[in-house]
Amino acid sequence: LEAHPPPIVKGRRLKLRYAAQIKRRPPTVAIFGSRPSAVPESYVRYLANGIRRDFDLPGVPIRILLRAAANPYAEDGQR
């Protein structure tokens, strides 16, 4: 992430909070952040390729799921 931070979409930077591996076969990673629907597909590919490189998983299909982080200040009906 340091080499290529998340892009700016409609004048606002996307904030990726944290990632967690939620499944093993195929490796599936859930990434929590703000506005997951606005993350471009090219940036999702960049993240998947970075995971493959860092964990030495050449040729392994990696699924990336983008999820919205819970807002602790939102009303109960707006989460």
PDB file with one MODEL, atoms N, CA, C and O in Angstrom:
MODEL        1
ATOM      1  N   LEU A   1       0.806  -1.202   0.000  1.00  0.00           N
ATOM      2  CA  LEU A   1       0.000   0.000   0.000  1.00  0.00           C
ATOM      3  C   LEU A   1       0.846   1.262   0.000  1.00  0.00           C
ATOM      4  O   LEU A   1       0.402   2.304  -0.482  1.00  0.00           O
ATOM      5  N   GLU A   2       2.036   1.183   0.525  1.00  0.00           N
ATOM      6  CA  GLU A   2       2.861   2.385   0.603  1.00  0.00           C
ATOM      7  C   GLU A   2       3.302   2.859  -0.777  1.00  0.00           C
ATOM      8  O   GLU A   2       3.386   4.064  -1.019  1.00  0.00           O
ATOM      9  N   ALA A   3       3.586   1.925  -1.687  1.00  0.00           N
ATOM     10  CA  ALA A   3       4.038   2.316  -3.018  1.00  0.00           C
ATOM     11  C   ALA A   3       2.904   2.944  -3.829  1.00  0.00           C
ATOM     12  O   ALA A   3       3.134   3.897  -4.574  1.00  0.00           O
ATOM     13  N   HIS A   4       1.690   2.424  -3.694  1.00  0.00           N
ATOM     14  CA  HIS A   4       0.524   2.913  -4.429  1.00  0.00           C
ATOM     15  C   HIS A   4      -0.656   3.012  -3.468  1.00  0.00           C
ATOM     16  O   HIS A   4      -1.377   2.032  -3.281  1.00  0.00           O
ATOM     17  N   PRO A   5      -0.867   4.169  -2.861  1.00  0.00           N
ATOM     18  CA  PRO A   5      -1.997   4.315  -1.936  1.00  0.00           C
ATOM     19  C   PRO A   5      -3.325   4.197  -2.678  1.00  0.00           C
ATOM     20  O   PRO A   5      -3.360   4.334  -3.901  1.00  0.00           O
ATOM     21  N   PRO A   6      -4.408   3.947  -1.962  1.00  0.00           N
ATOM     22  CA  PRO A   6      -5.717   3.851  -2.615  1.00  0.00           C
ATOM     23  C   PRO A   6      -6.026   5.122  -3.401  1.00  0.00           C
ATOM     24  O   PRO A   6      -5.631   6.215  -2.996  1.00  0.00           O
ATOM     25  N   PRO A   7      -6.728   4.982  -4.521  1.00  0.00           N
ATOM     26  CA  PRO A   7      -6.985   6.140  -5.383  1.00  0.00           C
ATOM     27  C   PRO A   7      -8.002   7.107  -4.773  1.00  0.00           C
ATOM     28  O   PRO A   7      -8.715   6.784  -3.823  1.00  0.00           O
ATOM     29  N   ILE A   8      -8.035   8.292  -5.352  1.00  0.00           N
ATOM     30  CA  ILE A   8      -9.029   9.294  -4.974  1.00  0.00           C
ATOM     31  C   ILE A   8     -10.208   9.144  -5.932  1.00  0.00           C
ATOM     32  O   ILE A   8     -10.038   9.196  -7.150  1.00  0.00           O
ATOM     33  N   VAL A   9     -11.401   8.957  -5.374  1.00  0.00           N
ATOM     34  CA  VAL A   9     -12.609   8.796  -6.178  1.00  0.00           C
ATOM     35  C   VAL A   9     -13.576   9.904  -5.790  1.00  0.00           C
ATOM     36  O   VAL A   9     -13.939  10.042  -4.622  1.00  0.00           O
ATOM     37  N   LYS A  10     -13.988  10.690  -6.775  1.00  0.00           N
ATOM     38  CA  LYS A  10     -14.901  11.819  -6.562  1.00  0.00           C
ATOM     39  C   LYS A  10     -14.379  12.771  -5.493  1.00  0.00           C
ATOM     40  O   LYS A  10     -15.144  13.272  -4.669  1.00  0.00           O
ATOM     41  N   GLY A  11     -13.077  13.015  -5.511  1.00  0.00           N
ATOM     42  CA  GLY A  11     -12.471  13.982  -4.616  1.00  0.00           C
ATOM     43  C   GLY A  11     -12.199  13.491  -3.207  1.00  0.00           C
ATOM     44  O   GLY A  11     -11.739  14.264  -2.367  1.00  0.00           O
ATOM     45  N   ARG A  12     -12.472  12.224  -2.927  1.00  0.00           N
ATOM     46  CA  ARG A  12     -12.251  11.685  -1.581  1.00  0.00           C
ATOM     47  C   ARG A  12     -11.396  10.426  -1.667  1.00  0.00           C
ATOM     48  O   ARG A  12     -11.620   9.562  -2.514  1.00  0.00           O
ATOM     49  N   ARG A  13     -10.420  10.338  -0.780  1.00  0.00           N
ATOM     50  CA  ARG A  13      -9.543   9.173  -0.750  1.00  0.00           C
ATOM     51  C   ARG A  13     -10.267   7.989  -0.116  1.00  0.00           C
ATOM     52  O   ARG A  13     -10.986   8.140   0.872  1.00  0.00           O
ATOM     53  N   LEU A  14     -10.065   6.814  -0.699  1.00  0.00           N
ATOM     54  CA  LEU A  14     -10.608   5.584  -0.124  1.00  0.00           C
ATOM     55  C   LEU A  14      -9.729   5.175   1.045  1.00  0.00           C
ATOM     56  O   LEU A  14      -8.503   5.217   0.943  1.00  0.00           O
ATOM     57  N   LYS A  15     -10.330   4.786   2.135  1.00  0.00           N
ATOM     58  CA  LYS A  15      -9.574   4.396   3.322  1.00  0.00           C
ATOM     59  C   LYS A  15      -9.763   2.905   3.556  1.00  0.00           C
ATOM     60  O   LYS A  15     -10.864   2.450   3.866  1.00  0.00           O
ATOM     61  N   LEU A  16      -8.682   2.147   3.406  1.00  0.00           N
ATOM     62  CA  LEU A  16      -8.717   0.717   3.685  1.00  0.00           C
ATOM     63  C   LEU A  16      -8.228   0.517   5.110  1.00  0.00           C
ATOM     64  O   LEU A  16      -7.102   0.894   5.435  1.00  0.00           O
ATOM     65  N   ARG A  17      -9.053  -0.067   5.958  1.00  0.00           N
ATOM     66  CA  ARG A  17      -8.748  -0.175   7.386  1.00  0.00           C
ATOM     67  C   ARG A  17      -7.869  -1.384   7.696  1.00  0.00           C
ATOM     68  O   ARG A  17      -6.766  -1.239   8.222  1.00  0.00           O
ATOM     69  N   TYR A  18      -8.367  -2.582   7.365  1.00  0.00           N
ATOM     70  CA  TYR A  18      -7.616  -3.795   7.683  1.00  0.00           C
ATOM     71  C   TYR A  18      -8.085  -4.927   6.785  1.00  0.00           C
ATOM     72  O   TYR A  18      -9.109  -4.819   6.110  1.00  0.00           O
ATOM     73  N   ALA A  19      -7.325  -6.010   6.785  1.00  0.00           N
ATOM     74  CA  ALA A  19      -7.646  -7.186   5.978  1.00  0.00           C
ATOM     75  C   ALA A  19      -7.573  -8.424   6.856  1.00  0.00           C
ATOM     76  O   ALA A  19      -6.796  -8.477   7.810  1.00  0.00           O
ATOM     77  N   ALA A  20      -8.387  -9.417   6.525  1.00  0.00           N
ATOM     78  CA  ALA A  20      -8.395 -10.676   7.261  1.00  0.00           C
ATOM     79  C   ALA A  20      -8.628 -11.814   6.278  1.00  0.00           C
ATOM     80  O   ALA A  20      -9.467 -11.709   5.383  1.00  0.00           O
ATOM     81  N   GLN A  21      -7.882 -12.900   6.448  1.00  0.00           N
ATOM     82  CA  GLN A  21      -8.111 -14.072   5.615  1.00  0.00           C
ATOM     83  C   GLN A  21      -9.308 -14.807   6.185  1.00  0.00           C
ATOM     84  O   GLN A  21      -9.317 -15.169   7.361  1.00  0.00           O
ATOM     85  N   ILE A  22     -10.331 -15.034   5.347  1.00  0.00           N
ATOM     86  CA  ILE A  22     -11.555 -15.643   5.842  1.00  0.00           C
ATOM     87  C   ILE A  22     -11.776 -17.049   5.304  1.00  0.00           C
ATOM     88  O   ILE A  22     -12.673 -17.751   5.770  1.00  0.00           O
ATOM     89  N   LYS A  23     -10.980 -17.470   4.336  1.00  0.00           N
ATOM     90  CA  LYS A  23     -11.123 -18.801   3.759  1.00  0.00           C
ATOM     91  C   LYS A  23      -9.765 -19.259   3.258  1.00  0.00           C
ATOM     92  O   LYS A  23      -8.920 -18.441   2.893  1.00  0.00           O
ATOM     93  N   ARG A  24      -9.557 -20.582   3.244  1.00  0.00           N
ATOM     94  CA  ARG A  24      -8.250 -21.101   2.848  1.00  0.00           C
ATOM     95  C   ARG A  24      -8.186 -21.572   1.406  1.00  0.00           C
ATOM     96  O   ARG A  24      -7.187 -21.327   0.730  1.00  0.00           O
ATOM     97  N   ARG A  25      -9.213 -22.236   0.918  1.00  0.00           N
ATOM     98  CA  ARG A  25      -9.149 -22.789  -0.435  1.00  0.00           C
ATOM     99  C   ARG A  25     -10.342 -22.346  -1.244  1.00  0.00           C
ATOM    100  O   ARG A  25     -11.451 -22.809  -0.980  1.00  0.00           O
ATOM    101  N   PRO A  26     -10.173 -21.483  -2.205  1.00  0.00           N
ATOM    102  CA  PRO A  26      -8.986 -20.693  -2.509  1.00  0.00           C
ATOM    103  C   PRO A  26      -8.791 -19.605  -1.455  1.00  0.00           C
ATOM    104  O   PRO A  26      -9.746 -19.222  -0.780  1.00  0.00           O
ATOM    105  N   PRO A  27      -7.572 -19.109  -1.308  1.00  0.00           N
ATOM    106  CA  PRO A  27      -7.334 -18.055  -0.324  1.00  0.00           C
ATOM    107  C   PRO A  27      -8.253 -16.858  -0.589  1.00  0.00           C
ATOM    108  O   PRO A  27      -8.252 -16.279  -1.676  1.00  0.00           O
ATOM    109  N   THR A  28      -9.028 -16.509   0.423  1.00  0.00           N
ATOM    110  CA  THR A  28      -9.973 -15.405   0.309  1.00  0.00           C
ATOM    111  C   THR A  28      -9.660 -14.394   1.394  1.00  0.00           C
ATOM    112  O   THR A  28      -9.556 -14.739   2.571  1.00  0.00           O
ATOM    113  N   VAL A  29      -9.513 -13.147   0.990  1.00  0.00           N
ATOM    114  CA  VAL A  29      -9.161 -12.077   1.921  1.00  0.00           C
ATOM    115  C   VAL A  29     -10.280 -11.045   1.901  1.00  0.00           C
ATOM    116  O   VAL A  29     -10.683 -10.575   0.837  1.00  0.00           O
ATOM    117  N   ALA A  30     -10.774 -10.697   3.077  1.00  0.00           N
ATOM    118  CA  ALA A  30     -11.763  -9.626   3.207  1.00  0.00           C
ATOM    119  C   ALA A  30     -11.023  -8.355   3.606  1.00  0.00           C
ATOM    120  O   ALA A  30     -10.265  -8.345   4.577  1.00  0.00           O
ATOM    121  N   ILE A  31     -11.246  -7.295   2.858  1.00  0.00           N
ATOM    122  CA  ILE A  31     -10.626  -6.006   3.151  1.00  0.00           C
ATOM    123  C   ILE A  31     -11.739  -5.042   3.548  1.00  0.00           C
ATOM    124  O   ILE A  31     -12.694  -4.829   2.801  1.00  0.00           O
ATOM    125  N   PHE A  32     -11.596  -4.469   4.731  1.00  0.00           N
ATOM    126  CA  PHE A  32     -12.607  -3.570   5.271  1.00  0.00           C
ATOM    127  C   PHE A  32     -12.150  -2.130   5.086  1.00  0.00           C
ATOM    128  O   PHE A  32     -10.991  -1.797   5.333  1.00  0.00           O
ATOM    129  N   GLY A  33     -13.066  -1.286   4.652  1.00  0.00           N
ATOM    130  CA  GLY A  33     -12.715   0.111   4.460  1.00  0.00           C
ATOM    131  C   GLY A  33     -13.927   0.946   4.125  1.00  0.00           C
ATOM    132  O   GLY A  33     -15.064   0.481   4.201  1.00  0.00           O
ATOM    133  N   SER A  34     -13.668   2.182   3.755  1.00  0.00           N
ATOM    134  CA  SER A  34     -14.749   3.097   3.404  1.00  0.00           C
ATOM    135  C   SER A  34     -15.110   2.930   1.932  1.00  0.00           C
ATOM    136  O   SER A  34     -14.229   2.747   1.093  1.00  0.00           O
ATOM    137  N   ARG A  35     -16.349   2.989   1.628  1.00  0.00           N
ATOM    138  CA  ARG A  35     -16.884   2.956   0.259  1.00  0.00           C
ATOM    139  C   ARG A  35     -16.297   1.829  -0.592  1.00  0.00           C
ATOM    140  O   ARG A  35     -15.615   2.109  -1.578  1.00  0.00           O
ATOM    141  N   PRO A  36     -16.541   0.568  -0.240  1.00  0.00           N
ATOM    142  CA  PRO A  36     -15.951  -0.538  -1.001  1.00  0.00           C
ATOM    143  C   PRO A  36     -16.438  -0.604  -2.450  1.00  0.00           C
ATOM    144  O   PRO A  36     -15.727  -1.119  -3.313  1.00  0.00           O
ATOM    145  N   SER A  37     -17.627  -0.096  -2.726  1.00  0.00           N
ATOM    146  CA  SER A  37     -18.127  -0.152  -4.103  1.00  0.00           C
ATOM    147  C   SER A  37     -17.381   0.804  -5.028  1.00  0.00           C
ATOM    148  O   SER A  37     -17.470   0.669  -6.248  1.00  0.00           O
ATOM    149  N   ALA A  38     -16.650   1.766  -4.474  1.00  0.00           N
ATOM    150  CA  ALA A  38     -15.930   2.746  -5.290  1.00  0.00           C
ATOM    151  C   ALA A  38     -14.498   2.320  -5.619  1.00  0.00           C
ATOM    152  O   ALA A  38     -13.813   3.013  -6.372  1.00  0.00           O
ATOM    153  N   VAL A  39     -14.036   1.201  -5.074  1.00  0.00           N
ATOM    154  CA  VAL A  39     -12.657   0.756  -5.329  1.00  0.00           C
ATOM    155  C   VAL A  39     -12.572   0.213  -6.759  1.00  0.00           C
ATOM    156  O   VAL A  39     -13.320  -0.701  -7.106  1.00  0.00           O
ATOM    157  N   PRO A  40     -11.681   0.751  -7.593  1.00  0.00           N
ATOM    158  CA  PRO A  40     -11.562   0.270  -8.974  1.00  0.00           C
ATOM    159  C   PRO A  40     -11.031  -1.166  -9.036  1.00  0.00           C
ATOM    160  O   PRO A  40     -10.263  -1.598  -8.176  1.00  0.00           O
ATOM    161  N   GLU A  41     -11.452  -1.882 -10.058  1.00  0.00           N
ATOM    162  CA  GLU A  41     -11.026  -3.274 -10.242  1.00  0.00           C
ATOM    163  C   GLU A  41      -9.512  -3.368 -10.400  1.00  0.00           C
ATOM    164  O   GLU A  41      -8.907  -4.351  -9.972  1.00  0.00           O
ATOM    165  N   SER A  42      -8.896  -2.362 -11.008  1.00  0.00           N
ATOM    166  CA  SER A  42      -7.441  -2.381 -11.185  1.00  0.00           C
ATOM    167  C   SER A  42      -6.725  -2.353  -9.833  1.00  0.00           C
ATOM    168  O   SER A  42      -5.673  -2.974  -9.683  1.00  0.00           O
ATOM    169  N   TYR A  43      -7.279  -1.644  -8.852  1.00  0.00           N
ATOM    170  CA  TYR A  43      -6.651  -1.591  -7.526  1.00  0.00           C
ATOM    171  C   TYR A  43      -6.851  -2.909  -6.780  1.00  0.00           C
ATOM    172  O   TYR A  43      -5.986  -3.317  -6.005  1.00  0.00           O
ATOM    173  N   VAL A  44      -7.979  -3.575  -7.007  1.00  0.00           N
ATOM    174  CA  VAL A  44      -8.207  -4.898  -6.404  1.00  0.00           C
ATOM    175  C   VAL A  44      -7.188  -5.890  -6.962  1.00  0.00           C
ATOM    176  O   VAL A  44      -6.650  -6.706  -6.214  1.00  0.00           O
ATOM    177  N   ARG A  45      -6.915  -5.828  -8.273  1.00  0.00           N
ATOM    178  CA  ARG A  45      -5.894  -6.690  -8.876  1.00  0.00           C
ATOM    179  C   ARG A  45      -4.521  -6.392  -8.298  1.00  0.00           C
ATOM    180  O   ARG A  45      -3.743  -7.310  -8.040  1.00  0.00           O
ATOM    181  N   TYR A  46      -4.215  -5.107  -8.090  1.00  0.00           N
ATOM    182  CA  TYR A  46      -2.937  -4.712  -7.486  1.00  0.00           C
ATOM    183  C   TYR A  46      -2.794  -5.329  -6.093  1.00  0.00           C
ATOM    184  O   TYR A  46      -1.727  -5.838  -5.750  1.00  0.00           O
ATOM    185  N   LEU A  47      -3.855  -5.289  -5.292  1.00  0.00           N
ATOM    186  CA  LEU A  47      -3.812  -5.872  -3.947  1.00  0.00           C
ATOM    187  C   LEU A  47      -3.612  -7.387  -4.007  1.00  0.00           C
ATOM    188  O   LEU A  47      -2.815  -7.938  -3.248  1.00  0.00           O
ATOM    189  N   ALA A  48      -4.336  -8.062  -4.908  1.00  0.00           N
ATOM    190  CA  ALA A  48      -4.202  -9.517  -5.040  1.00  0.00           C
ATOM    191  C   ALA A  48      -2.789  -9.891  -5.480  1.00  0.00           C
ATOM    192  O   ALA A  48      -2.213 -10.844  -4.954  1.00  0.00           O
ATOM    193  N   ASN A  49      -2.229  -9.163  -6.427  1.00  0.00           N
ATOM    194  CA  ASN A  49      -0.867  -9.453  -6.878  1.00  0.00           C
ATOM    195  C   ASN A  49       0.150  -9.186  -5.780  1.00  0.00           C
ATOM    196  O   ASN A  49       1.144  -9.904  -5.677  1.00  0.00           O
ATOM    197  N   GLY A  50      -0.079  -8.169  -4.960  1.00  0.00           N
ATOM    198  CA  GLY A  50       0.809  -7.895  -3.830  1.00  0.00           C
ATOM    199  C   GLY A  50       0.768  -9.009  -2.795  1.00  0.00           C
ATOM    200  O   GLY A  50       1.801  -9.376  -2.235  1.00  0.00           O
ATOM    201  N   ILE A  51      -0.420  -9.549  -2.537  1.00  0.00           N
ATOM    202  CA  ILE A  51      -0.546 -10.676  -1.602  1.00  0.00           C
ATOM    203  C   ILE A  51       0.189 -11.887  -2.157  1.00  0.00           C
ATOM    204  O   ILE A  51       0.911 -12.567  -1.428  1.00  0.00           O
ATOM    205  N   ARG A  52       0.004 -12.161  -3.462  1.00  0.00           N
ATOM    206  CA  ARG A  52       0.707 -13.291  -4.087  1.00  0.00           C
ATOM    207  C   ARG A  52       2.221 -13.137  -3.959  1.00  0.00           C
ATOM    208  O   ARG A  52       2.923 -14.097  -3.639  1.00  0.00           O
ATOM    209  N   ARG A  53       2.716 -11.940  -4.207  1.00  0.00           N
ATOM    210  CA  ARG A  53       4.163 -11.695  -4.153  1.00  0.00           C
ATOM    211  C   ARG A  53       4.686 -11.807  -2.719  1.00  0.00           C
ATOM    212  O   ARG A  53       5.698 -12.468  -2.484  1.00  0.00           O
ATOM    213  N   ASP A  54       4.018 -11.175  -1.767  1.00  0.00           N
ATOM    214  CA  ASP A  54       4.503 -11.140  -0.384  1.00  0.00           C
ATOM    215  C   ASP A  54       4.451 -12.500   0.304  1.00  0.00           C
ATOM    216  O   ASP A  54       5.300 -12.798   1.144  1.00  0.00           O
ATOM    217  N   PHE A  55       3.468 -13.327  -0.041  1.00  0.00           N
ATOM    218  CA  PHE A  55       3.324 -14.626   0.612  1.00  0.00           C
ATOM    219  C   PHE A  55       3.804 -15.781  -0.258  1.00  0.00           C
ATOM    220  O   PHE A  55       3.547 -16.942   0.058  1.00  0.00           O
ATOM    221  N   ASP A  56       4.500 -15.472  -1.353  1.00  0.00           N
ATOM    222  CA  ASP A  56       5.087 -16.478  -2.247  1.00  0.00           C
ATOM    223  C   ASP A  56       4.042 -17.500  -2.699  1.00  0.00           C
ATOM    224  O   ASP A  56       4.183 -18.699  -2.460  1.00  0.00           O
ATOM    225  N   LEU A  57       2.994 -17.002  -3.356  1.00  0.00           N
ATOM    226  CA  LEU A  57       1.908 -17.844  -3.855  1.00  0.00           C
ATOM    227  C   LEU A  57       1.737 -17.658  -5.368  1.00  0.00           C
ATOM    228  O   LEU A  57       0.667 -17.244  -5.814  1.00  0.00           O
ATOM    229  N   PRO A  58       2.771 -17.956  -6.162  1.00  0.00           N
ATOM    230  CA  PRO A  58       2.638 -17.727  -7.605  1.00  0.00           C
ATOM    231  C   PRO A  58       1.588 -18.654  -8.221  1.00  0.00           C
ATOM    232  O   PRO A  58       1.568 -19.852  -7.940  1.00  0.00           O
ATOM    233  N   GLY A  59       0.734 -18.100  -9.049  1.00  0.00           N
ATOM    234  CA  GLY A  59      -0.258 -18.889  -9.760  1.00  0.00           C
ATOM    235  C   GLY A  59      -1.473 -19.288  -8.941  1.00  0.00           C
ATOM    236  O   GLY A  59      -2.355 -19.976  -9.455  1.00  0.00           O
ATOM    237  N   VAL A  60      -1.544 -18.880  -7.696  1.00  0.00           N
ATOM    238  CA  VAL A  60      -2.675 -19.242  -6.846  1.00  0.00           C
ATOM    239  C   VAL A  60      -3.771 -18.193  -7.023  1.00  0.00           C
ATOM    240  O   VAL A  60      -3.505 -16.998  -6.892  1.00  0.00           O
ATOM    241  N   PRO A  61      -5.009 -18.626  -7.319  1.00  0.00           N
ATOM    242  CA  PRO A  61      -6.084 -17.636  -7.424  1.00  0.00           C
ATOM    243  C   PRO A  61      -6.437 -17.097  -6.037  1.00  0.00           C
ATOM    244  O   PRO A  61      -6.666 -17.868  -5.105  1.00  0.00           O
ATOM    245  N   ILE A  62      -6.478 -15.797  -5.910  1.00  0.00           N
ATOM    246  CA  ILE A  62      -6.789 -15.157  -4.631  1.00  0.00           C
ATOM    247  C   ILE A  62      -8.054 -14.334  -4.815  1.00  0.00           C
ATOM    248  O   ILE A  62      -8.150 -13.515  -5.728  1.00  0.00           O
ATOM    249  N   ARG A  63      -9.016 -14.560  -3.941  1.00  0.00           N
ATOM    250  CA  ARG A  63     -10.253 -13.783  -3.974  1.00  0.00           C
ATOM    251  C   ARG A  63     -10.136 -12.621  -3.001  1.00  0.00           C
ATOM    252  O   ARG A  63      -9.648 -12.770  -1.881  1.00  0.00           O
ATOM    253  N   ILE A  64     -10.586 -11.479  -3.448  1.00  0.00           N
ATOM    254  CA  ILE A  64     -10.598 -10.285  -2.606  1.00  0.00           C
ATOM    255  C   ILE A  64     -12.063  -9.866  -2.447  1.00  0.00           C
ATOM    256  O   ILE A  64     -12.754  -9.621  -3.436  1.00  0.00           O
ATOM    257  N   LEU A  65     -12.524  -9.787  -1.211  1.00  0.00           N
ATOM    258  CA  LEU A  65     -13.867  -9.297  -0.916  1.00  0.00           C
ATOM    259  C   LEU A  65     -13.730  -7.949  -0.223  1.00  0.00           C
ATOM    260  O   LEU A  65     -13.004  -7.822   0.763  1.00  0.00           O
ATOM    261  N   LEU A  66     -14.419  -6.959  -0.733  1.00  0.00           N
ATOM    262  CA  LEU A  66     -14.375  -5.628  -0.132  1.00  0.00           C
ATOM    263  C   LEU A  66     -15.644  -5.433   0.688  1.00  0.00           C
ATOM    264  O   LEU A  66     -16.754  -5.640   0.197  1.00  0.00           O
ATOM    265  N   ARG A  67     -15.466  -5.035   1.932  1.00  0.00           N
ATOM    266  CA  ARG A  67     -16.604  -4.847   2.827  1.00  0.00           C
ATOM    267  C   ARG A  67     -16.501  -3.492   3.505  1.00  0.00           C
ATOM    268  O   ARG A  67     -15.408  -2.974   3.734  1.00  0.00           O
ATOM    269  N   ALA A  68     -17.649  -2.933   3.819  1.00  0.00           N
ATOM    270  CA  ALA A  68     -17.679  -1.646   4.520  1.00  0.00           C
ATOM    271  C   ALA A  68     -17.407  -1.876   5.995  1.00  0.00           C
ATOM    272  O   ALA A  68     -17.956  -2.797   6.600  1.00  0.00           O
ATOM    273  N   ALA A  69     -16.567  -1.045   6.565  1.00  0.00           N
ATOM    274  CA  ALA A  69     -16.294  -1.117   7.995  1.00  0.00           C
ATOM    275  C   ALA A  69     -17.499  -0.564   8.748  1.00  0.00           C
ATOM    276  O   ALA A  69     -18.171   0.350   8.271  1.00  0.00           O
ATOM    277  N   ALA A  70     -17.765  -1.116   9.911  1.00  0.00           N
ATOM    278  CA  ALA A  70     -18.900  -0.661  10.713  1.00  0.00           C
ATOM    279  C   ALA A  70     -18.627   0.736  11.255  1.00  0.00           C
ATOM    280  O   ALA A  70     -17.524   1.029  11.717  1.00  0.00           O
ATOM    281  N   ASN A  71     -19.631   1.587  11.194  1.00  0.00           N
ATOM    282  CA  ASN A  71     -19.517   2.946  11.712  1.00  0.00           C
ATOM    283  C   ASN A  71     -20.084   2.967  13.132  1.00  0.00           C
ATOM    284  O   ASN A  71     -21.291   2.794  13.305  1.00  0.00           O
ATOM    285  N   PRO A  72     -19.252   3.173  14.145  1.00  0.00           N
ATOM    286  CA  PRO A  72     -19.755   3.132  15.519  1.00  0.00           C
ATOM    287  C   PRO A  72     -20.662   4.313  15.859  1.00  0.00           C
ATOM    288  O   PRO A  72     -21.367   4.272  16.868  1.00  0.00           O
ATOM    289  N   TYR A  73     -20.657   5.357  15.044  1.00  0.00           N
ATOM    290  CA  TYR A  73     -21.466   6.542  15.323  1.00  0.00           C
ATOM    291  C   TYR A  73     -22.793   6.549  14.573  1.00  0.00           C
ATOM    292  O   TYR A  73     -23.613   7.443  14.780  1.00  0.00           O
ATOM    293  N   ALA A  74     -23.013   5.569  13.708  1.00  0.00           N
ATOM    294  CA  ALA A  74     -24.250   5.524  12.936  1.00  0.00           C
ATOM    295  C   ALA A  74     -25.406   5.056  13.818  1.00  0.00           C
ATOM    296  O   ALA A  74     -25.214   4.327  14.791  1.00  0.00           O
ATOM    297  N   GLU A  75     -26.593   5.487  13.456  1.00  0.00           N
ATOM    298  CA  GLU A  75     -27.791   5.005  14.151  1.00  0.00           C
ATOM    299  C   GLU A  75     -27.921   3.510  13.897  1.00  0.00           C
ATOM    300  O   GLU A  75     -27.330   3.001  12.945  1.00  0.00           O
ATOM    301  N   ASP A  76     -28.670   2.803  14.711  1.00  0.00           N
ATOM    302  CA  ASP A  76     -28.798   1.353  14.562  1.00  0.00           C
ATOM    303  C   ASP A  76     -29.363   0.959  13.204  1.00  0.00           C
ATOM    304  O   ASP A  76     -28.961  -0.069  12.659  1.00  0.00           O
ATOM    305  N   GLY A  77     -30.267   1.726  12.647  1.00  0.00           N
ATOM    306  CA  GLY A  77     -30.861   1.398  11.360  1.00  0.00           C
ATOM    307  C   GLY A  77     -29.991   1.749  10.173  1.00  0.00           C
ATOM    308  O   GLY A  77     -30.314   1.355   9.052  1.00  0.00           O
ATOM    309  N   GLN A  78     -28.896   2.476  10.369  1.00  0.00           N
ATOM    310  CA  GLN A  78     -28.072   2.935   9.251  1.00  0.00           C
ATOM    311  C   GLN A  78     -26.792   2.145   9.084  1.00  0.00           C
ATOM    312  O   GLN A  78     -25.977   2.511   8.236  1.00  0.00           O
ATOM    313  N   ARG A  79     -26.570   1.109   9.823  1.00  0.00           N
ATOM    314  CA  ARG A  79     -25.313   0.358   9.722  1.00  0.00           C
ATOM    315  C   ARG A  79     -25.297  -0.561   8.566  1.00  0.00           C
ATOM    316  O   ARG A  79     -24.308  -1.261   8.347  1.00  0.00           O
TER     317      ARG A  79
ENDMDL
END
